Each structure stands twice: as structure tokens, then as C-alpha cells.
Amino acid sequence: MTTLIAIISTGKGTWSEVSRLMDQAEWDHIVLVTYPYGKEHFSHPKNFSMVVTDFSTPMALLCGELTGQIGKLVPGGLATEVALNLSSGSGKEHMALIGAVLKNGLALRLVVPGEKDIQEV
């Protein structure tokens, strides 16, 4: 099994895509990176952790914050690879999250929901 990490941010229909992805596999753990509005309004029946941040933070600080939070939630000893979904959000958010995953020594594979199960990109 793998840990799923996904962004819950902006983009029409992207929250439902992340929700579908959460349903299409049995994940060891699910970590959603979001902002205060996402924390207040996103819900799903599966258990998940949230990293809540201010996406307007300068890149270096945002990446550092995400690195620390991801490191606490997905320690390298428990997982060496994560499934990453970047359907929601902006390029800055994506870069900060990819940087955080890599700085924690984790390999990544990009995933999206498919017709019946997840697909790798």
C-alpha cells in the first residue's frame, strides 16, 4: 500500500477528482494539503490528515513548512514512495509540495482517478 498526498486548493471540479481518487484505492494513509477554506469545507468518509497552510506564503517558506509537516505525517521509515495528485492548485503550490516530498527522501508517482481505479501519469 501507498500513502496518497493530494492538494485541495483551487480549480473547478478538482475537489471531486481528489475525492474519487481517495475512493479508488486502499491507501495506507491519505494526506491532503489545503488552505483554511479547504479545511472548513472538504469532507470525505475515509480517514485522512490535513496540512493546512497559507498558499500566499513565499515559496521558500511554504516549501519549508510543507517539508516539516509531510515529514511528520509520512516518515521515511514508514513509506519510501507516495502517490501524488496535483490536479488542484497552482504551479507554486505544486512546486512547493514536490520539493517537500523530495526533501523528505520520498519517491513519488503521479496518480489520477481512472474509470474504475487509479492511473499513473
C-alpha positions as CSV (number, residue, x, y, z in Angstrom):
1,M,0.0,0.0,0.0
2,T,1.0,3.6,-0.5
3,T,0.3,7.0,1.1
4,L,-1.7,9.4,-1.1
5,I,-0.8,13.1,-0.9
6,A,-3.1,15.5,-2.8
7,I,-3.7,19.2,-2.9
8,I,-7.2,20.6,-2.1
9,S,-7.0,24.1,-3.5
10,T,-8.4,25.9,-6.5
11,G,-9.7,24.7,-9.8
12,K,-13.2,23.8,-10.9
13,G,-14.1,20.2,-10.1
14,T,-10.7,19.3,-8.6
15,W,-12.1,18.5,-5.2
16,S,-14.4,15.9,-6.6
17,E,-11.4,14.4,-8.6
18,V,-9.4,14.1,-5.3
19,S,-12.4,12.5,-3.6
20,R,-12.7,9.9,-6.4
21,L,-9.0,9.2,-6.1
22,M,-9.4,8.6,-2.4
23,D,-12.1,6.1,-3.1
24,Q,-10.4,4.2,-5.9
25,A,-7.7,2.5,-3.8
26,E,-7.0,1.3,-0.3
27,W,-4.4,3.8,0.9
28,D,-2.1,3.3,3.9
29,H,-2.7,6.9,4.7
30,I,-4.1,10.0,3.0
31,V,-2.6,13.5,3.4
32,L,-4.4,16.5,2.0
33,V,-2.6,19.8,1.7
34,T,-5.0,22.7,1.8
35,Y,-5.8,26.2,3.0
36,P,-8.2,27.3,5.7
37,Y,-11.2,27.3,3.4
38,G,-10.5,23.8,2.2
39,K,-10.2,22.6,5.8
40,E,-13.6,24.0,6.6
41,H,-15.4,22.8,3.5
42,F,-13.8,19.5,2.3
43,S,-15.2,16.3,3.8
44,H,-14.9,12.6,2.9
45,P,-15.9,9.4,4.7
46,K,-12.3,8.0,4.6
47,N,-9.9,8.9,7.3
48,F,-7.3,11.5,6.3
49,S,-4.9,14.0,7.7
50,M,-4.7,17.7,6.6
51,V,-1.8,20.0,6.3
52,V,-3.3,23.5,6.4
53,T,-1.2,26.3,5.1
54,D,-1.3,29.8,3.6
55,F,-0.5,29.3,-0.1
56,S,0.4,33.0,-0.4
57,T,3.5,32.4,1.7
58,P,6.8,33.0,-0.2
59,M,8.0,29.8,-1.9
60,A,11.0,29.0,0.3
61,L,8.9,29.4,3.5
62,L,6.0,27.4,2.0
63,C,8.3,24.6,0.9
64,G,10.0,24.5,4.3
65,E,6.6,24.4,6.1
66,L,5.3,21.6,3.9
67,T,8.6,19.7,4.3
68,G,8.2,19.7,8.1
69,Q,4.6,18.7,8.0
70,I,5.0,16.0,5.4
71,G,8.0,14.7,7.4
72,K,5.8,14.3,10.5
73,L,2.9,12.7,8.7
74,V,4.8,10.4,6.3
75,P,8.1,9.5,7.9
76,G,10.6,7.9,5.6
77,G,10.7,4.8,7.7
78,L,7.0,4.1,7.0
79,A,6.9,4.9,3.4
80,T,9.5,5.3,0.7
81,E,7.1,6.2,-2.1
82,V,4.0,8.3,-2.2
83,A,1.2,8.7,-4.7
84,L,0.9,12.4,-5.5
85,N,-2.0,14.1,-7.1
86,L,-1.6,17.7,-8.3
87,S,-5.0,18.2,-10.1
88,S,-6.0,21.0,-7.8
89,G,-4.0,24.1,-7.1
90,S,-1.4,26.3,-8.8
91,G,2.1,25.8,-10.1
92,K,3.6,27.4,-6.9
93,E,1.7,25.0,-4.7
94,H,2.7,22.1,-6.8
95,M,6.4,23.0,-6.8
96,A,6.4,23.5,-3.0
97,L,4.7,20.1,-2.4
98,I,7.0,18.3,-4.8
99,G,10.0,19.9,-3.1
100,A,8.7,18.8,0.3
101,V,8.2,15.2,-0.8
102,L,11.7,15.0,-2.3
103,K,13.3,16.7,0.6
104,N,11.8,14.1,2.9
105,G,13.6,11.4,0.8
106,L,10.4,10.0,-0.7
107,A,10.0,8.8,-4.2
108,L,6.8,9.8,-5.9
109,R,4.5,8.7,-8.6
110,L,1.8,10.9,-10.1
111,V,-1.7,9.5,-10.0
112,V,-5.2,10.5,-11.2
113,P,-8.6,8.7,-10.9
114,G,-9.4,6.5,-13.8
115,E,-12.7,4.9,-14.9
116,K,-12.6,2.2,-12.2
117,D,-9.2,2.6,-10.4
118,I,-6.2,4.9,-10.2
119,Q,-4.0,5.5,-13.1
120,E,-0.3,6.6,-13.1
121,V,0.7,9.5,-15.2
